Amino acid sequence: MTQKEVNQQNADKGYDDPAMFGAGTDHADRSVWLIWMGLVLVAVAVLPFALRNADVLRQIAAMCGFDLG
């Protein structure tokens, strides 16, 4: 059996196994979750400072589509 045939058989086995099909997406999923957690952490950390400054609070409300006047 040639190396090409062995590679083809191994590739066929990998696609039949659902665990092998999604094995490469773990790292990407973890990265996306870490980015979102970082954004949420920054947003929560900014809130106390935004509430002290009325201009910043108005700008945040305007970005969300609210008019505070």
PyMOL Python script that loads the backbone (N, CA, C, O; Angstrom):
from pymol import cmd

cmd.read_pdbstr("""\
ATOM      1  N   MET A   1       0.853  -1.168   0.000  1.00  0.00           N
ATOM      2  CA  MET A   1       0.000   0.000   0.000  1.00  0.00           C
ATOM      3  C   MET A   1       0.910   1.245   0.000  1.00  0.00           C
ATOM      4  O   MET A   1       1.872   1.320   0.764  1.00  0.00           O
ATOM      5  N   THR A   2       0.597   2.191  -0.844  1.00  0.00           N
ATOM      6  CA  THR A   2       1.422   3.391  -0.947  1.00  0.00           C
ATOM      7  C   THR A   2       1.053   4.389   0.155  1.00  0.00           C
ATOM      8  O   THR A   2       0.023   4.262   0.817  1.00  0.00           O
ATOM      9  N   GLN A   3       1.916   5.370   0.327  1.00  0.00           N
ATOM     10  CA  GLN A   3       1.676   6.399   1.354  1.00  0.00           C
ATOM     11  C   GLN A   3       0.428   7.206   1.022  1.00  0.00           C
ATOM     12  O   GLN A   3      -0.294   7.636   1.922  1.00  0.00           O
ATOM     13  N   LYS A   4       0.174   7.414  -0.266  1.00  0.00           N
ATOM     14  CA  LYS A   4      -1.008   8.165  -0.686  1.00  0.00           C
ATOM     15  C   LYS A   4      -2.286   7.438  -0.267  1.00  0.00           C
ATOM     16  O   LYS A   4      -3.237   8.071   0.191  1.00  0.00           O
ATOM     17  N   GLU A   5      -2.312   6.127  -0.420  1.00  0.00           N
ATOM     18  CA  GLU A   5      -3.485   5.347  -0.020  1.00  0.00           C
ATOM     19  C   GLU A   5      -3.670   5.365   1.498  1.00  0.00           C
ATOM     20  O   GLU A   5      -4.795   5.446   1.992  1.00  0.00           O
ATOM     21  N   VAL A   6      -2.557   5.289   2.233  1.00  0.00           N
ATOM     22  CA  VAL A   6      -2.631   5.334   3.700  1.00  0.00           C
ATOM     23  C   VAL A   6      -3.180   6.683   4.154  1.00  0.00           C
ATOM     24  O   VAL A   6      -4.026   6.739   5.047  1.00  0.00           O
ATOM     25  N   ASN A   7      -2.705   7.775   3.544  1.00  0.00           N
ATOM     26  CA  ASN A   7      -3.199   9.104   3.889  1.00  0.00           C
ATOM     27  C   ASN A   7      -4.682   9.236   3.589  1.00  0.00           C
ATOM     28  O   ASN A   7      -5.425   9.845   4.359  1.00  0.00           O
ATOM     29  N   GLN A   8      -5.114   8.666   2.472  1.00  0.00           N
ATOM     30  CA  GLN A   8      -6.529   8.728   2.107  1.00  0.00           C
ATOM     31  C   GLN A   8      -7.382   7.965   3.113  1.00  0.00           C
ATOM     32  O   GLN A   8      -8.459   8.430   3.488  1.00  0.00           O
ATOM     33  N   GLN A   9      -6.919   6.809   3.550  1.00  0.00           N
ATOM     34  CA  GLN A   9      -7.674   6.035   4.544  1.00  0.00           C
ATOM     35  C   GLN A   9      -7.740   6.782   5.870  1.00  0.00           C
ATOM     36  O   GLN A   9      -8.787   6.800   6.516  1.00  0.00           O
ATOM     37  N   ASN A  10      -6.643   7.395   6.281  1.00  0.00           N
ATOM     38  CA  ASN A  10      -6.640   8.156   7.526  1.00  0.00           C
ATOM     39  C   ASN A  10      -7.565   9.366   7.440  1.00  0.00           C
ATOM     40  O   ASN A  10      -8.236   9.712   8.412  1.00  0.00           O
ATOM     41  N   ALA A  11      -7.596  10.003   6.280  1.00  0.00           N
ATOM     42  CA  ALA A  11      -8.474  11.156   6.095  1.00  0.00           C
ATOM     43  C   ALA A  11      -9.936  10.716   6.146  1.00  0.00           C
ATOM     44  O   ALA A  11     -10.779  11.407   6.719  1.00  0.00           O
ATOM     45  N   ASP A  12     -10.232   9.564   5.544  1.00  0.00           N
ATOM     46  CA  ASP A  12     -11.603   9.064   5.571  1.00  0.00           C
ATOM     47  C   ASP A  12     -12.043   8.722   6.987  1.00  0.00           C
ATOM     48  O   ASP A  12     -13.192   8.967   7.355  1.00  0.00           O
ATOM     49  N   LYS A  13     -11.156   8.170   7.769  1.00  0.00           N
ATOM     50  CA  LYS A  13     -11.490   7.835   9.157  1.00  0.00           C
ATOM     51  C   LYS A  13     -11.765   9.094   9.975  1.00  0.00           C
ATOM     52  O   LYS A  13     -12.669   9.104  10.811  1.00  0.00           O
ATOM     53  N   GLY A  14     -11.003  10.142   9.743  1.00  0.00           N
ATOM     54  CA  GLY A  14     -11.165  11.384  10.492  1.00  0.00           C
ATOM     55  C   GLY A  14     -12.501  12.042  10.221  1.00  0.00           C
ATOM     56  O   GLY A  14     -13.099  12.611  11.135  1.00  0.00           O
ATOM     57  N   TYR A  15     -12.988  11.982   8.989  1.00  0.00           N
ATOM     58  CA  TYR A  15     -14.256  12.609   8.661  1.00  0.00           C
ATOM     59  C   TYR A  15     -15.446  11.796   9.154  1.00  0.00           C
ATOM     60  O   TYR A  15     -16.531  12.342   9.358  1.00  0.00           O
ATOM     61  N   ASP A  16     -15.249  10.503   9.344  1.00  0.00           N
ATOM     62  CA  ASP A  16     -16.335   9.669   9.855  1.00  0.00           C
ATOM     63  C   ASP A  16     -16.539   9.879  11.353  1.00  0.00           C
ATOM     64  O   ASP A  16     -17.642   9.681  11.862  1.00  0.00           O
ATOM     65  N   ASP A  17     -15.497  10.273  12.052  1.00  0.00           N
ATOM     66  CA  ASP A  17     -15.560  10.450  13.493  1.00  0.00           C
ATOM     67  C   ASP A  17     -15.936  11.900  13.809  1.00  0.00           C
ATOM     68  O   ASP A  17     -15.161  12.806  13.502  1.00  0.00           O
ATOM     69  N   PRO A  18     -17.111  12.146  14.419  1.00  0.00           N
ATOM     70  CA  PRO A  18     -17.515  13.525  14.695  1.00  0.00           C
ATOM     71  C   PRO A  18     -16.565  14.246  15.649  1.00  0.00           C
ATOM     72  O   PRO A  18     -16.435  15.468  15.578  1.00  0.00           O
ATOM     73  N   ALA A  19     -15.905  13.512  16.532  1.00  0.00           N
ATOM     74  CA  ALA A  19     -14.974  14.149  17.459  1.00  0.00           C
ATOM     75  C   ALA A  19     -13.765  14.694  16.717  1.00  0.00           C
ATOM     76  O   ALA A  19     -13.229  15.733  17.104  1.00  0.00           O
ATOM     77  N   MET A  20     -13.331  14.032  15.679  1.00  0.00           N
ATOM     78  CA  MET A  20     -12.191  14.499  14.912  1.00  0.00           C
ATOM     79  C   MET A  20     -12.561  15.678  14.026  1.00  0.00           C
ATOM     80  O   MET A  20     -11.712  16.523  13.739  1.00  0.00           O
ATOM     81  N   PHE A  21     -13.801  15.748  13.592  1.00  0.00           N
ATOM     82  CA  PHE A  21     -14.220  16.806  12.676  1.00  0.00           C
ATOM     83  C   PHE A  21     -14.160  18.171  13.350  1.00  0.00           C
ATOM     84  O   PHE A  21     -13.743  19.138  12.711  1.00  0.00           O
ATOM     85  N   GLY A  22     -14.564  18.291  14.634  1.00  0.00           N
ATOM     86  CA  GLY A  22     -14.590  19.573  15.317  1.00  0.00           C
ATOM     87  C   GLY A  22     -13.432  19.791  16.257  1.00  0.00           C
ATOM     88  O   GLY A  22     -13.474  20.707  17.078  1.00  0.00           O
ATOM     89  N   ALA A  23     -12.402  18.979  16.165  1.00  0.00           N
ATOM     90  CA  ALA A  23     -11.302  19.074  17.125  1.00  0.00           C
ATOM     91  C   ALA A  23     -10.507  20.357  16.957  1.00  0.00           C
ATOM     92  O   ALA A  23      -9.931  20.827  17.938  1.00  0.00           O
ATOM     93  N   GLY A  24     -10.443  20.943  15.788  1.00  0.00           N
ATOM     94  CA  GLY A  24      -9.649  22.136  15.563  1.00  0.00           C
ATOM     95  C   GLY A  24     -10.320  23.425  15.965  1.00  0.00           C
ATOM     96  O   GLY A  24      -9.678  24.475  15.930  1.00  0.00           O
ATOM     97  N   THR A  25     -11.585  23.397  16.345  1.00  0.00           N
ATOM     98  CA  THR A  25     -12.306  24.626  16.649  1.00  0.00           C
ATOM     99  C   THR A  25     -12.239  25.014  18.115  1.00  0.00           C
ATOM    100  O   THR A  25     -12.712  26.090  18.481  1.00  0.00           O
ATOM    101  N   ASP A  26     -11.665  24.167  18.968  1.00  0.00           N
ATOM    102  CA  ASP A  26     -11.615  24.477  20.398  1.00  0.00           C
ATOM    103  C   ASP A  26     -10.817  25.737  20.678  1.00  0.00           C
ATOM    104  O   ASP A  26     -11.234  26.571  21.482  1.00  0.00           O
ATOM    105  N   HIS A  27      -9.688  25.880  20.031  1.00  0.00           N
ATOM    106  CA  HIS A  27      -8.824  27.038  20.278  1.00  0.00           C
ATOM    107  C   HIS A  27      -9.514  28.332  19.832  1.00  0.00           C
ATOM    108  O   HIS A  27      -9.447  29.343  20.531  1.00  0.00           O
ATOM    109  N   ALA A  28     -10.170  28.304  18.680  1.00  0.00           N
ATOM    110  CA  ALA A  28     -10.859  29.493  18.174  1.00  0.00           C
ATOM    111  C   ALA A  28     -12.030  29.862  19.077  1.00  0.00           C
ATOM    112  O   ALA A  28     -12.248  31.039  19.361  1.00  0.00           O
ATOM    113  N   ASP A  29     -12.780  28.867  19.528  1.00  0.00           N
ATOM    114  CA  ASP A  29     -13.904  29.143  20.420  1.00  0.00           C
ATOM    115  C   ASP A  29     -13.428  29.757  21.726  1.00  0.00           C
ATOM    116  O   ASP A  29     -14.037  30.699  22.233  1.00  0.00           O
ATOM    117  N   ARG A  30     -12.347  29.231  22.267  1.00  0.00           N
ATOM    118  CA  ARG A  30     -11.816  29.752  23.520  1.00  0.00           C
ATOM    119  C   ARG A  30     -11.349  31.196  23.347  1.00  0.00           C
ATOM    120  O   ARG A  30     -11.537  32.018  24.244  1.00  0.00           O
ATOM    121  N   SER A  31     -10.749  31.508  22.213  1.00  0.00           N
ATOM    122  CA  SER A  31     -10.291  32.872  21.949  1.00  0.00           C
ATOM    123  C   SER A  31     -11.462  33.843  21.885  1.00  0.00           C
ATOM    124  O   SER A  31     -11.395  34.940  22.439  1.00  0.00           O
ATOM    125  N   VAL A  32     -12.523  33.443  21.214  1.00  0.00           N
ATOM    126  CA  VAL A  32     -13.700  34.306  21.109  1.00  0.00           C
ATOM    127  C   VAL A  32     -14.303  34.550  22.484  1.00  0.00           C
ATOM    128  O   VAL A  32     -14.678  35.679  22.800  1.00  0.00           O
ATOM    129  N   TRP A  33     -14.403  33.515  23.300  1.00  0.00           N
ATOM    130  CA  TRP A  33     -14.950  33.682  24.649  1.00  0.00           C
ATOM    131  C   TRP A  33     -14.082  34.606  25.488  1.00  0.00           C
ATOM    132  O   TRP A  33     -14.606  35.430  26.238  1.00  0.00           O
ATOM    133  N   LEU A  34     -12.767  34.485  25.375  1.00  0.00           N
ATOM    134  CA  LEU A  34     -11.872  35.352  26.147  1.00  0.00           C
ATOM    135  C   LEU A  34     -11.989  36.809  25.705  1.00  0.00           C
ATOM    136  O   LEU A  34     -11.941  37.712  26.540  1.00  0.00           O
ATOM    137  N   ILE A  35     -12.140  37.045  24.413  1.00  0.00           N
ATOM    138  CA  ILE A  35     -12.313  38.410  23.913  1.00  0.00           C
ATOM    139  C   ILE A  35     -13.602  39.004  24.444  1.00  0.00           C
ATOM    140  O   ILE A  35     -13.614  40.146  24.904  1.00  0.00           O
ATOM    141  N   TRP A  36     -14.699  38.240  24.387  1.00  0.00           N
ATOM    142  CA  TRP A  36     -15.980  38.746  24.893  1.00  0.00           C
ATOM    143  C   TRP A  36     -15.929  39.002  26.396  1.00  0.00           C
ATOM    144  O   TRP A  36     -16.479  39.996  26.871  1.00  0.00           O
ATOM    145  N   MET A  37     -15.278  38.120  27.150  1.00  0.00           N
ATOM    146  CA  MET A  37     -15.161  38.342  28.597  1.00  0.00           C
ATOM    147  C   MET A  37     -14.359  39.602  28.887  1.00  0.00           C
ATOM    148  O   MET A  37     -14.677  40.338  29.821  1.00  0.00           O
ATOM    149  N   GLY A  38     -13.327  39.853  28.099  1.00  0.00           N
ATOM    150  CA  GLY A  38     -12.545  41.075  28.275  1.00  0.00           C
ATOM    151  C   GLY A  38     -13.364  42.320  27.990  1.00  0.00           C
ATOM    152  O   GLY A  38     -13.271  43.308  28.719  1.00  0.00           O
ATOM    153  N   LEU A  39     -14.169  42.278  26.931  1.00  0.00           N
ATOM    154  CA  LEU A  39     -15.025  43.426  26.614  1.00  0.00           C
ATOM    155  C   LEU A  39     -16.056  43.683  27.699  1.00  0.00           C
ATOM    156  O   LEU A  39     -16.308  44.834  28.056  1.00  0.00           O
ATOM    157  N   VAL A  40     -16.650  42.628  28.225  1.00  0.00           N
ATOM    158  CA  VAL A  40     -17.638  42.782  29.295  1.00  0.00           C
ATOM    159  C   VAL A  40     -16.975  43.340  30.546  1.00  0.00           C
ATOM    160  O   VAL A  40     -17.543  44.202  31.217  1.00  0.00           O
ATOM    161  N   LEU A  41     -15.788  42.858  30.861  1.00  0.00           N
ATOM    162  CA  LEU A  41     -15.071  43.354  32.039  1.00  0.00           C
ATOM    163  C   LEU A  41     -14.760  44.841  31.906  1.00  0.00           C
ATOM    164  O   LEU A  41     -14.918  45.591  32.869  1.00  0.00           O
ATOM    165  N   VAL A  42     -14.325  45.271  30.739  1.00  0.00           N
ATOM    166  CA  VAL A  42     -14.039  46.690  30.517  1.00  0.00           C
ATOM    167  C   VAL A  42     -15.323  47.513  30.625  1.00  0.00           C
ATOM    168  O   VAL A  42     -15.320  48.592  31.218  1.00  0.00           O
ATOM    169  N   ALA A  43     -16.418  47.010  30.056  1.00  0.00           N
ATOM    170  CA  ALA A  43     -17.684  47.742  30.118  1.00  0.00           C
ATOM    171  C   ALA A  43     -18.162  47.903  31.554  1.00  0.00           C
ATOM    172  O   ALA A  43     -18.635  48.976  31.930  1.00  0.00           O
ATOM    173  N   VAL A  44     -18.047  46.871  32.346  1.00  0.00           N
ATOM    174  CA  VAL A  44     -18.484  46.949  33.746  1.00  0.00           C
ATOM    175  C   VAL A  44     -17.543  47.865  34.534  1.00  0.00           C
ATOM    176  O   VAL A  44     -17.992  48.589  35.423  1.00  0.00           O
ATOM    177  N   ALA A  45     -16.261  47.841  34.222  1.00  0.00           N
ATOM    178  CA  ALA A  45     -15.305  48.692  34.942  1.00  0.00           C
ATOM    179  C   ALA A  45     -15.516  50.167  34.625  1.00  0.00           C
ATOM    180  O   ALA A  45     -15.227  51.016  35.468  1.00  0.00           O
ATOM    181  N   VAL A  46     -16.008  50.494  33.438  1.00  0.00           N
ATOM    182  CA  VAL A  46     -16.210  51.890  33.034  1.00  0.00           C
ATOM    183  C   VAL A  46     -17.476  52.481  33.658  1.00  0.00           C
ATOM    184  O   VAL A  46     -17.561  53.697  33.832  1.00  0.00           O
ATOM    185  N   LEU A  47     -18.436  51.662  33.991  1.00  0.00           N
ATOM    186  CA  LEU A  47     -19.722  52.178  34.466  1.00  0.00           C
ATOM    187  C   LEU A  47     -19.633  53.131  35.654  1.00  0.00           C
ATOM    188  O   LEU A  47     -20.264  54.186  35.596  1.00  0.00           O
ATOM    189  N   PRO A  48     -18.902  52.842  36.720  1.00  0.00           N
ATOM    190  CA  PRO A  48     -18.870  53.800  37.841  1.00  0.00           C
ATOM    191  C   PRO A  48     -18.327  55.179  37.442  1.00  0.00           C
ATOM    192  O   PRO A  48     -18.791  56.201  37.947  1.00  0.00           O
ATOM    193  N   PHE A  49     -17.349  55.201  36.539  1.00  0.00           N
ATOM    194  CA  PHE A  49     -16.788  56.472  36.097  1.00  0.00           C
ATOM    195  C   PHE A  49     -17.749  57.203  35.170  1.00  0.00           C
ATOM    196  O   PHE A  49     -17.820  58.432  35.194  1.00  0.00           O
ATOM    197  N   ALA A  50     -18.484  56.459  34.358  1.00  0.00           N
ATOM    198  CA  ALA A  50     -19.439  57.069  33.437  1.00  0.00           C
ATOM    199  C   ALA A  50     -20.610  57.680  34.204  1.00  0.00           C
ATOM    200  O   ALA A  50     -21.146  58.709  33.791  1.00  0.00           O
ATOM    201  N   LEU A  51     -21.004  57.074  35.290  1.00  0.00           N
ATOM    202  CA  LEU A  51     -22.139  57.587  36.054  1.00  0.00           C
ATOM    203  C   LEU A  51     -21.784  58.876  36.795  1.00  0.00           C
ATOM    204  O   LEU A  51     -22.673  59.667  37.112  1.00  0.00           O
ATOM    205  N   ARG A  52     -20.513  59.096  37.073  1.00  0.00           N
ATOM    206  CA  ARG A  52     -20.088  60.334  37.743  1.00  0.00           C
ATOM    207  C   ARG A  52     -20.027  61.515  36.793  1.00  0.00           C
ATOM    208  O   ARG A  52     -20.137  62.661  37.229  1.00  0.00           O
ATOM    209  N   ASN A  53     -19.858  61.264  35.522  1.00  0.00           N
ATOM    210  CA  ASN A  53     -19.714  62.326  34.537  1.00  0.00           C
ATOM    211  C   ASN A  53     -20.956  62.325  33.642  1.00  0.00           C
ATOM    212  O   ASN A  53     -21.188  61.376  32.893  1.00  0.00           O
ATOM    213  N   ALA A  54     -21.743  63.384  33.724  1.00  0.00           N
ATOM    214  CA  ALA A  54     -23.017  63.447  32.995  1.00  0.00           C
ATOM    215  C   ALA A  54     -22.805  63.449  31.483  1.00  0.00           C
ATOM    216  O   ALA A  54     -23.608  62.874  30.748  1.00  0.00           O
ATOM    217  N   ASP A  55     -21.727  64.092  31.006  1.00  0.00           N
ATOM    218  CA  ASP A  55     -21.483  64.142  29.557  1.00  0.00           C
ATOM    219  C   ASP A  55     -21.182  62.748  28.998  1.00  0.00           C
ATOM    220  O   ASP A  55     -21.666  62.384  27.926  1.00  0.00           O
ATOM    221  N   VAL A  56     -20.394  61.986  29.720  1.00  0.00           N
ATOM    222  CA  VAL A  56     -20.082  60.630  29.277  1.00  0.00           C
ATOM    223  C   VAL A  56     -21.341  59.770  29.306  1.00  0.00           C
ATOM    224  O   VAL A  56     -21.573  58.964  28.405  1.00  0.00           O
ATOM    225  N   LEU A  57     -22.144  59.946  30.336  1.00  0.00           N
ATOM    226  CA  LEU A  57     -23.402  59.190  30.435  1.00  0.00           C
ATOM    227  C   LEU A  57     -24.323  59.512  29.259  1.00  0.00           C
ATOM    228  O   LEU A  57     -24.956  58.613  28.706  1.00  0.00           O
ATOM    229  N   ARG A  58     -24.403  60.791  28.872  1.00  0.00           N
ATOM    230  CA  ARG A  58     -25.230  61.173  27.719  1.00  0.00           C
ATOM    231  C   ARG A  58     -24.692  60.562  26.423  1.00  0.00           C
ATOM    232  O   ARG A  58     -25.470  60.129  25.573  1.00  0.00           O
ATOM    233  N   GLN A  59     -23.378  60.527  26.270  1.00  0.00           N
ATOM    234  CA  GLN A  59     -22.788  59.940  25.062  1.00  0.00           C
ATOM    235  C   GLN A  59     -23.053  58.437  24.979  1.00  0.00           C
ATOM    236  O   GLN A  59     -23.355  57.917  23.905  1.00  0.00           O
ATOM    237  N   ILE A  60     -22.941  57.745  26.106  1.00  0.00           N
ATOM    238  CA  ILE A  60     -23.226  56.306  26.122  1.00  0.00           C
ATOM    239  C   ILE A  60     -24.694  56.065  25.793  1.00  0.00           C
ATOM    240  O   ILE A  60     -25.021  55.153  25.033  1.00  0.00           O
ATOM    241  N   ALA A  61     -25.581  56.882  26.363  1.00  0.00           N
ATOM    242  CA  ALA A  61     -27.009  56.748  26.063  1.00  0.00           C
ATOM    243  C   ALA A  61     -27.285  57.032  24.594  1.00  0.00           C
ATOM    244  O   ALA A  61     -28.104  56.352  23.974  1.00  0.00           O
ATOM    245  N   ALA A  62     -26.609  58.031  24.033  1.00  0.00           N
ATOM    246  CA  ALA A  62     -26.794  58.352  22.618  1.00  0.00           C
ATOM    247  C   ALA A  62     -26.327  57.207  21.721  1.00  0.00           C
ATOM    248  O   ALA A  62     -26.959  56.923  20.704  1.00  0.00           O
ATOM    249  N   MET A  63     -25.215  56.540  22.092  1.00  0.00           N
ATOM    250  CA  MET A  63     -24.748  55.391  21.311  1.00  0.00           C
ATOM    251  C   MET A  63     -25.737  54.238  21.361  1.00  0.00           C
ATOM    252  O   MET A  63     -25.829  53.449  20.421  1.00  0.00           O
ATOM    253  N   CYS A  64     -26.488  54.142  22.478  1.00  0.00           N
ATOM    254  CA  CYS A  64     -27.482  53.071  22.607  1.00  0.00           C
ATOM    255  C   CYS A  64     -28.832  53.470  22.015  1.00  0.00           C
ATOM    256  O   CYS A  64     -29.760  52.660  21.987  1.00  0.00           O
ATOM    257  N   GLY A  65     -28.949  54.714  21.541  1.00  0.00           N
ATOM    258  CA  GLY A  65     -30.182  55.133  20.886  1.00  0.00           C
ATOM    259  C   GLY A  65     -31.162  55.863  21.803  1.00  0.00           C
ATOM    260  O   GLY A  65     -32.323  56.046  21.438  1.00  0.00           O
ATOM    261  N   PHE A  66     -30.718  56.277  22.973  1.00  0.00           N
ATOM    262  CA  PHE A  66     -31.580  57.006  23.905  1.00  0.00           C
ATOM    263  C   PHE A  66     -31.174  58.467  23.946  1.00  0.00           C
ATOM    264  O   PHE A  66     -29.992  58.790  23.825  1.00  0.00           O
ATOM    265  N   ASP A  67     -32.152  59.356  24.117  1.00  0.00           N
ATOM    266  CA  ASP A  67     -31.878  60.790  24.207  1.00  0.00           C
ATOM    267  C   ASP A  67     -32.197  61.242  25.624  1.00  0.00           C
ATOM    268  O   ASP A  67     -33.358  61.270  26.032  1.00  0.00           O
ATOM    269  N   LEU A  68     -31.156  61.593  26.369  1.00  0.00           N
ATOM    270  CA  LEU A  68     -31.356  62.051  27.742  1.00  0.00           C
ATOM    271  C   LEU A  68     -31.501  63.563  27.850  1.00  0.00           C
ATOM    272  O   LEU A  68     -31.766  64.093  28.929  1.00  0.00           O
ATOM    273  N   GLY A  69     -31.326  64.255  26.724  1.00  0.00           N
ATOM    274  CA  GLY A  69     -31.553  65.697  26.725  1.00  0.00           C
ATOM    275  C   GLY A  69     -30.356  66.538  26.840  1.00  0.00           C
ATOM    276  O   GLY A  69     -30.462  67.764  26.848  1.00  0.00           O
TER     277      GLY A  69
END
""", "prot")
cmd.dss("prot")
cmd.show_as("cartoon", "prot")
cmd.util.cbc("prot")
cmd.orient("prot")
